[in-house]
Every structure is written in structure tokens, then in C-alpha cells.
């Protein structure tokens, strides 16, 4: 994998914490920072993909109304807990 230099400013306390963690893991601070950034970007990509899937599904399968969802959530833990609602609007 080709690498590129990236420079950034950070709070001194954060830098010290990063360096301390890097020492514990016997890695460089830059390696640990790169892993943290990669994890953040991977999580954001997964979140956006889930949103895109939900939006696409809402176009074909419909949506659950706020009232139906609220009633279901408010029934959680009740002896008469409601079943998960189904799409009831488009």
C-alpha cells in the first residue's frame, strides 16, 4: 500500500494520550492514528450505506408511521407488548 504524509494539529493532552497508547501497543503514534481514522471512516461508510438501504426500502416497502412505532416502543416490557409494526404508509 502506498502511503502519503498527513500533518495535523491536536490538543497536547490528546497527543500525549495517543503516544502513551502507541507505546502500550508497541506501535507508532502515526500508525495508531491512521488505524483510528480508518475505523472512523469505515463506520461512517457503513452508516451511510445503511441509511441508503433504508431509504431505498422505504420507497418500495413503505414506512412505519410514527404513531405505530411509538405505540410499539411504549409497549416494551408490558405484559401486552405489541408485535413489531409493519409498514403502513408510503
C-alpha positions in Angstrom: 0.0 0.0 0.0 1.4 3.4 -1.0 1.5 5.9 1.8 1.3 9.7 2.0 2.3 12.2 4.6 -0.6 13.9 6.5 0.1 16.6 9.1 -2.4 17.7 11.7 -2.7 19.8 14.8 -4.1 18.3 18.0 -4.5 19.2 21.6 -1.4 18.4 23.6 -3.2 16.2 26.1 -4.7 14.2 23.2 -1.2 13.8 21.7 0.2 12.6 25.0 -2.7 10.1 25.3 -2.1 8.9 21.7 1.6 8.5 22.3 1.0 6.6 25.6 -1.4 4.2 23.9 1.0 3.7 21.0 3.8 2.8 23.5 1.5 0.3 25.2 0.8 -1.3 21.9 4.4 -1.1 20.7 3.3 0.9 17.6 4.0 4.3 16.4 1.6 7.1 17.2 1.1 7.7 13.4 0.1 4.0 12.9 -2.4 4.2 15.7 -3.8 7.5 14.4 -4.1 6.0 10.9 -6.0 3.0 12.3 -8.4 5.2 14.3 -9.1 7.3 11.2 -9.6 4.2 9.1 -12.0 2.8 11.7 -13.9 6.1 11.8 -14.3 6.2 8.0 -15.3 2.5 7.8 -18.0 3.1 10.4 -19.3 6.2 8.7 -19.4 4.4 5.3 -21.4 1.5 6.9 -23.8 4.1 8.5 -24.3 5.9 5.1 -24.8 2.5 3.4 -27.5 1.5 6.0 -29.2 4.9 5.5 -29.2 4.4 1.7 -30.6 0.9 2.1 -33.4 2.1 4.5 -34.3 5.0 2.1 -34.5 2.6 -0.9 -36.6 0.1 1.1 -38.9 2.9 2.2 -39.6 3.7 -1.5 -40.5 0.1 -2.3 -41.8 -1.4 1.0 -43.3 1.7 2.6 -42.6 3.2 6.1 -43.9 2.6 9.6 -45.8 5.6 10.8 -44.6 7.5 13.9 -47.7 6.5 15.8 -47.3 2.8 15.1 -43.6 2.9 16.1 -44.3 5.0 19.2 -47.1 2.6 20.3 -44.8 -0.4 19.8 -41.9 1.2 21.8 -44.1 2.3 24.6 -45.4 -1.3 24.9 -41.9 -2.7 25.5 -41.7 -4.6 28.8 -45.5 -4.6 29.2 -47.3 -7.9 29.5 -49.3 -7.0 26.4 -46.2 -5.9 24.4 -47.2 -5.3 20.8 -45.7 -7.1 17.8 -43.1 -5.2 15.7 -45.1 -2.9 13.4 -45.3 -3.4 9.7 -45.1 -0.7 7.0 -48.3 1.2 7.0 -47.5 4.3 4.9 -45.6 5.4 1.8 
